[in-house]
């Protein structure tokens, strides 16, 4: 062996020694518990303890299924519960003035006088805010003339002016010819009968 190969051999020996020293623990089987030698006094045998792997902590409450979840806490309503009526309240119309004839009474007077009043319809609901909003007390429409009764003469006068020459007023009662098919020549007859109704 030459002097040149000595360093290489030394390096090789060091590598083998290190490998044997590091890998020896893993390769060797675990040794049994030390045995008591015959020279030493008897000592109690120590049983080898098994290595216990740390277990995962168990949850305090097992997760529940969706169907088993407790219901959310109920919230108490604040204040009294208000219930809406099933239908709107009836329209309350103003009363006609004392002594003024009613719309139905006037239509009956026209009929008794032989004047045409076809298809009479009580449309008093149209006097209120959900209808025309005219503020009348009573309203009966026919194909010949429409009869309005107002709660006071001032309201009747204002409407009669608005309708101009297409109406006639006596007190709180207004005859409207706007939607009627009454010829202008027949209108004085309706007005004369109205003037005679008490």
Short mmCIF file of the C-alpha atoms (twelve columns), coordinates in Angstrom:
data_MODEL
# 
_entry.id   MODEL 
# 
loop_
_atom_site.group_PDB 
_atom_site.id 
_atom_site.type_symbol 
_atom_site.label_atom_id 
_atom_site.label_alt_id 
_atom_site.label_comp_id 
_atom_site.label_asym_id 
_atom_site.label_seq_id 
_atom_site.Cartn_x 
_atom_site.Cartn_y 
_atom_site.Cartn_z 
_atom_site.pdbx_PDB_model_num 
ATOM 1   C CA . UNK A 1   0.000    0.000   0.000   1 
ATOM 2   C CA . UNK A 2   1.428    3.348   -0.977  1 
ATOM 3   C CA . UNK A 3   1.430    6.514   0.998   1 
ATOM 4   C CA . UNK A 4   -0.908   8.089   -1.569  1 
ATOM 5   C CA . UNK A 5   -3.702   5.623   -0.886  1 
ATOM 6   C CA . UNK A 6   -3.569   6.051   2.899   1 
ATOM 7   C CA . UNK A 7   -5.755   9.161   3.041   1 
ATOM 8   C CA . UNK A 8   -8.356   7.522   0.816   1 
ATOM 9   C CA . UNK A 9   -8.452   4.422   2.998   1 
ATOM 10  C CA . UNK A 10  -8.739   6.547   6.145   1 
ATOM 11  C CA . UNK A 11  -11.645  8.465   4.718   1 
ATOM 12  C CA . UNK A 12  -13.337  5.221   3.759   1 
ATOM 13  C CA . UNK A 13  -12.910  3.786   7.260   1 
ATOM 14  C CA . UNK A 14  -14.328  6.920   8.868   1 
ATOM 15  C CA . UNK A 15  -17.358  6.768   6.573   1 
ATOM 16  C CA . UNK A 16  -17.996  3.106   7.390   1 
ATOM 17  C CA . UNK A 17  -17.661  3.793   11.117  1 
ATOM 18  C CA . UNK A 18  -20.088  6.682   10.973  1 
ATOM 19  C CA . UNK A 19  -22.595  4.706   8.966   1 
ATOM 20  C CA . UNK A 20  -22.421  1.798   11.349  1 
ATOM 21  C CA . UNK A 21  -22.761  4.091   14.357  1 
ATOM 22  C CA . UNK A 22  -25.744  6.050   13.044  1 
ATOM 23  C CA . UNK A 23  -27.697  3.212   11.518  1 
ATOM 24  C CA . UNK A 24  -27.150  0.702   14.277  1 
ATOM 25  C CA . UNK A 25  -30.012  1.904   16.458  1 
ATOM 26  C CA . UNK A 26  -32.598  1.479   13.694  1 
ATOM 27  C CA . UNK A 27  -31.321  -1.878  12.540  1 
ATOM 28  C CA . UNK A 28  -31.082  -3.521  15.925  1 
ATOM 29  C CA . UNK A 29  -34.246  -4.978  17.441  1 
ATOM 30  C CA . UNK A 30  -35.314  -3.383  20.689  1 
ATOM 31  C CA . UNK A 31  -33.549  -4.986  23.544  1 
ATOM 32  C CA . UNK A 32  -35.411  -6.698  26.284  1 
ATOM 33  C CA . UNK A 33  -35.525  -5.323  29.761  1 
ATOM 34  C CA . UNK A 34  -32.279  -5.718  31.639  1 
ATOM 35  C CA . UNK A 35  -32.040  -8.984  33.485  1 
ATOM 36  C CA . UNK A 36  -30.745  -9.298  36.917  1 
ATOM 37  C CA . UNK A 37  -27.304  -10.736 37.015  1 
ATOM 38  C CA . UNK A 38  -26.500  -13.534 39.342  1 
ATOM 39  C CA . UNK A 39  -23.887  -11.392 41.036  1 
ATOM 40  C CA . UNK A 40  -26.323  -8.605  42.016  1 
ATOM 41  C CA . UNK A 41  -29.015  -8.948  44.649  1 
ATOM 42  C CA . UNK A 42  -32.427  -9.976  43.394  1 
ATOM 43  C CA . UNK A 43  -34.437  -7.070  42.181  1 
ATOM 44  C CA . UNK A 44  -37.998  -7.112  41.136  1 
ATOM 45  C CA . UNK A 45  -38.501  -7.658  37.462  1 
ATOM 46  C CA . UNK A 46  -39.673  -4.629  35.651  1 
ATOM 47  C CA . UNK A 47  -42.169  -5.323  32.934  1 
ATOM 48  C CA . UNK A 48  -41.539  -3.441  29.766  1 
ATOM 49  C CA . UNK A 49  -44.023  -0.653  29.245  1 
ATOM 50  C CA . UNK A 50  -45.718  -0.473  25.923  1 
ATOM 51  C CA . UNK A 51  -45.376  2.812   24.164  1 
ATOM 52  C CA . UNK A 52  -48.743  4.512   24.063  1 
ATOM 53  C CA . UNK A 53  -49.339  6.823   21.189  1 
ATOM 54  C CA . UNK A 54  -51.026  10.028  22.234  1 
ATOM 55  C CA . UNK A 55  -54.662  9.861   21.229  1 
ATOM 56  C CA . UNK A 56  -56.625  12.703  19.719  1 
ATOM 57  C CA . UNK A 57  -58.808  14.466  22.272  1 
ATOM 58  C CA . UNK A 58  -62.425  13.450  22.040  1 
ATOM 59  C CA . UNK A 59  -64.856  16.302  21.521  1 
ATOM 60  C CA . UNK A 60  -67.004  17.194  24.502  1 
ATOM 61  C CA . UNK A 61  -70.207  17.154  22.408  1 
ATOM 62  C CA . UNK A 62  -70.576  14.886  19.420  1 
ATOM 63  C CA . UNK A 63  -71.648  16.794  16.339  1 
ATOM 64  C CA . UNK A 64  -75.349  16.370  15.768  1 
ATOM 65  C CA . UNK A 65  -77.107  15.759  12.513  1 
ATOM 66  C CA . UNK A 66  -79.025  18.576  10.895  1 
ATOM 67  C CA . UNK A 67  -82.385  17.117  11.872  1 
ATOM 68  C CA . UNK A 68  -81.349  16.840  15.535  1 
ATOM 69  C CA . UNK A 69  -80.274  20.474  15.871  1 
ATOM 70  C CA . UNK A 70  -82.160  22.319  18.595  1 
ATOM 71  C CA . UNK A 71  -84.553  25.007  17.325  1 
ATOM 72  C CA . UNK A 72  -83.307  28.581  17.487  1 
ATOM 73  C CA . UNK A 73  -84.510  30.556  20.472  1 
ATOM 74  C CA . UNK A 74  -87.823  32.230  19.864  1 
ATOM 75  C CA . UNK A 75  -87.951  36.005  19.887  1 
ATOM 76  C CA . UNK A 76  -90.808  37.514  21.818  1 
ATOM 77  C CA . UNK A 77  -92.797  40.051  19.751  1 
ATOM 78  C CA . UNK A 78  -92.412  43.635  20.756  1 
ATOM 79  C CA . UNK A 79  -95.748  45.149  21.698  1 
ATOM 80  C CA . UNK A 80  -99.206  43.948  20.685  1 
ATOM 81  C CA . UNK A 81  -99.678  42.199  17.350  1 
ATOM 82  C CA . UNK A 82  -101.878 44.100  14.947  1 
ATOM 83  C CA . UNK A 83  -104.166 42.172  12.617  1 
ATOM 84  C CA . UNK A 84  -105.259 43.753  9.362   1 
ATOM 85  C CA . UNK A 85  -108.923 43.408  8.478   1 
ATOM 86  C CA . UNK A 86  -109.738 40.913  5.744   1 
ATOM 87  C CA . UNK A 87  -111.507 43.589  3.700   1 
ATOM 88  C CA . UNK A 88  -111.242 47.371  3.638   1 
ATOM 89  C CA . UNK A 89  -113.581 49.225  5.968   1 
ATOM 90  C CA . UNK A 90  -116.788 50.489  4.390   1 
ATOM 91  C CA . UNK A 91  -116.773 53.986  2.982   1 
ATOM 92  C CA . UNK A 92  -118.496 56.417  5.324   1 
ATOM 93  C CA . UNK A 93  -120.223 59.154  3.335   1 
ATOM 94  C CA . UNK A 94  -121.388 62.476  4.740   1 
ATOM 95  C CA . UNK A 95  -125.065 62.724  5.619   1 
ATOM 96  C CA . UNK A 96  -127.356 64.678  3.320   1 
ATOM 97  C CA . UNK A 97  -128.771 67.836  4.899   1 
ATOM 98  C CA . UNK A 98  -131.970 67.646  6.876   1 
ATOM 99  C CA . UNK A 99  -134.946 68.398  4.635   1 
ATOM 100 C CA . UNK A 100 -133.117 67.600  1.377   1 
ATOM 101 C CA . UNK A 101 -134.706 64.834  -0.739  1 
ATOM 102 C CA . UNK A 102 -132.772 61.624  -1.264  1 
ATOM 103 C CA . UNK A 103 -131.431 60.585  -4.672  1 
ATOM 104 C CA . UNK A 104 -133.697 57.527  -4.791  1 
ATOM 105 C CA . UNK A 105 -136.715 59.674  -3.933  1 
ATOM 106 C CA . UNK A 106 -135.915 62.003  -6.839  1 
ATOM 107 C CA . UNK A 107 -135.527 59.134  -9.326  1 
ATOM 108 C CA . UNK A 108 -138.905 57.732  -8.183  1 
ATOM 109 C CA . UNK A 109 -140.467 61.195  -8.717  1 
ATOM 110 C CA . UNK A 110 -139.106 61.296  -12.287 1 
ATOM 111 C CA . UNK A 111 -140.562 57.861  -12.969 1 
ATOM 112 C CA . UNK A 112 -143.949 58.854  -11.471 1 
ATOM 113 C CA . UNK A 113 -144.023 61.915  -13.758 1 
ATOM 114 C CA . UNK A 114 -143.529 59.701  -16.821 1 
ATOM 115 C CA . UNK A 115 -139.887 60.713  -17.405 1 
ATOM 116 C CA . UNK A 116 -137.376 58.126  -18.557 1 
ATOM 117 C CA . UNK A 117 -134.872 56.887  -15.957 1 
ATOM 118 C CA . UNK A 118 -133.561 53.609  -17.483 1 
ATOM 119 C CA . UNK A 119 -131.007 51.420  -15.725 1 
ATOM 120 C CA . UNK A 120 -130.817 53.186  -12.355 1 
ATOM 121 C CA . UNK A 121 -127.670 52.303  -10.395 1 
ATOM 122 C CA . UNK A 122 -126.786 53.377  -6.872  1 
ATOM 123 C CA . UNK A 123 -123.196 54.565  -7.225  1 
ATOM 124 C CA . UNK A 124 -122.954 56.373  -3.899  1 
ATOM 125 C CA . UNK A 125 -119.657 54.585  -3.194  1 
ATOM 126 C CA . UNK A 126 -118.155 56.703  -5.985  1 
ATOM 127 C CA . UNK A 127 -118.685 59.778  -3.828  1 
ATOM 128 C CA . UNK A 128 -115.960 58.603  -1.428  1 
ATOM 129 C CA . UNK A 129 -112.166 58.676  -1.684  1 
ATOM 130 C CA . UNK A 130 -112.017 55.352  -3.543  1 
ATOM 131 C CA . UNK A 131 -114.323 56.664  -6.280  1 
ATOM 132 C CA . UNK A 132 -114.562 60.119  -7.797  1 
ATOM 133 C CA . UNK A 133 -113.958 61.720  -4.435  1 
ATOM 134 C CA . UNK A 134 -116.635 64.391  -5.020  1 
ATOM 135 C CA . UNK A 135 -117.759 64.360  -1.393  1 
ATOM 136 C CA . UNK A 136 -121.397 63.725  -2.207  1 
ATOM 137 C CA . UNK A 137 -123.781 61.944  0.155   1 
ATOM 138 C CA . UNK A 138 -125.793 59.997  -2.442  1 
ATOM 139 C CA . UNK A 139 -125.445 59.270  -6.142  1 
ATOM 140 C CA . UNK A 140 -127.838 57.434  -8.479  1 
ATOM 141 C CA . UNK A 141 -126.955 57.218  -12.161 1 
ATOM 142 C CA . UNK A 142 -129.453 56.444  -14.940 1 
ATOM 143 C CA . UNK A 143 -129.085 56.482  -18.697 1 
ATOM 144 C CA . UNK A 144 -131.101 59.723  -18.790 1 
ATOM 145 C CA . UNK A 145 -129.738 61.781  -15.877 1 
ATOM 146 C CA . UNK A 146 -127.448 61.393  -12.842 1 
ATOM 147 C CA . UNK A 147 -128.702 62.624  -9.456  1 
ATOM 148 C CA . UNK A 148 -126.222 63.873  -6.838  1 
ATOM 149 C CA . UNK A 149 -127.137 64.876  -3.293  1 
ATOM 150 C CA . UNK A 150 -124.412 66.792  -1.398  1 
ATOM 151 C CA . UNK A 151 -124.057 67.365  2.354   1 
ATOM 152 C CA . UNK A 152 -124.437 71.133  1.907   1 
ATOM 153 C CA . UNK A 153 -125.455 73.696  -0.692  1 
ATOM 154 C CA . UNK A 154 -121.953 75.137  -1.019  1 
ATOM 155 C CA . UNK A 155 -120.486 71.812  -2.195  1 
ATOM 156 C CA . UNK A 156 -123.424 71.366  -4.582  1 
ATOM 157 C CA . UNK A 157 -122.932 74.876  -5.993  1 
ATOM 158 C CA . UNK A 158 -119.188 74.307  -6.564  1 
ATOM 159 C CA . UNK A 159 -119.819 71.099  -8.528  1 
ATOM 160 C CA . UNK A 160 -122.650 72.669  -10.551 1 
ATOM 161 C CA . UNK A 161 -120.293 75.485  -11.595 1 
ATOM 162 C CA . UNK A 162 -117.614 72.975  -12.561 1 
ATOM 163 C CA . UNK A 163 -120.036 71.143  -14.850 1 
ATOM 164 C CA . UNK A 164 -121.255 74.408  -16.343 1 
ATOM 165 C CA . UNK A 165 -124.276 74.126  -18.641 1 
ATOM 166 C CA . UNK A 166 -124.420 70.339  -18.278 1 
ATOM 167 C CA . UNK A 167 -126.051 70.421  -14.833 1 
ATOM 168 C CA . UNK A 168 -128.892 71.892  -12.798 1 
ATOM 169 C CA . UNK A 169 -128.836 72.602  -9.051  1 
ATOM 170 C CA . UNK A 170 -131.589 73.064  -6.505  1 
ATOM 171 C CA . UNK A 171 -130.352 73.351  -2.916  1 
ATOM 172 C CA . UNK A 172 -128.026 70.408  -2.173  1 
ATOM 173 C CA . UNK A 173 -129.227 68.380  -5.209  1 
ATOM 174 C CA . UNK A 174 -127.475 68.485  -8.573  1 
ATOM 175 C CA . UNK A 175 -128.719 66.918  -11.801 1 
ATOM 176 C CA . UNK A 176 -125.863 66.012  -14.134 1 
ATOM 177 C CA . UNK A 177 -126.425 65.517  -17.865 1 
ATOM 178 C CA . UNK A 178 -122.772 64.919  -18.854 1 
ATOM 179 C CA . UNK A 179 -123.076 61.141  -19.220 1 
ATOM 180 C CA . UNK A 180 -126.824 61.154  -19.957 1 
ATOM 181 C CA . UNK A 181 -128.593 60.670  -23.252 1 
ATOM 182 C CA . UNK A 182 -131.333 63.128  -22.369 1 
ATOM 183 C CA . UNK A 183 -132.051 65.617  -25.172 1 
ATOM 184 C CA . UNK A 184 -131.552 69.220  -24.123 1 
ATOM 185 C CA . UNK A 185 -135.251 69.902  -24.864 1 
ATOM 186 C CA . UNK A 186 -136.326 67.377  -22.175 1 
ATOM 187 C CA . UNK A 187 -134.054 68.712  -19.412 1 
ATOM 188 C CA . UNK A 188 -136.519 71.414  -18.218 1 
ATOM 189 C CA . UNK A 189 -139.060 68.678  -17.458 1 
ATOM 190 C CA . UNK A 190 -136.610 66.894  -15.098 1 
ATOM 191 C CA . UNK A 191 -135.742 70.193  -13.446 1 
ATOM 192 C CA . UNK A 192 -139.464 71.056  -12.954 1 
ATOM 193 C CA . UNK A 193 -140.092 67.704  -11.257 1 
ATOM 194 C CA . UNK A 194 -137.042 68.206  -9.013  1 
ATOM 195 C CA . UNK A 195 -138.329 71.634  -7.974  1 
ATOM 196 C CA . UNK A 196 -141.602 70.032  -6.935  1 
ATOM 197 C CA . UNK A 197 -140.064 67.280  -4.752  1 
ATOM 198 C CA . UNK A 198 -140.346 67.982  -1.049  1 
# 
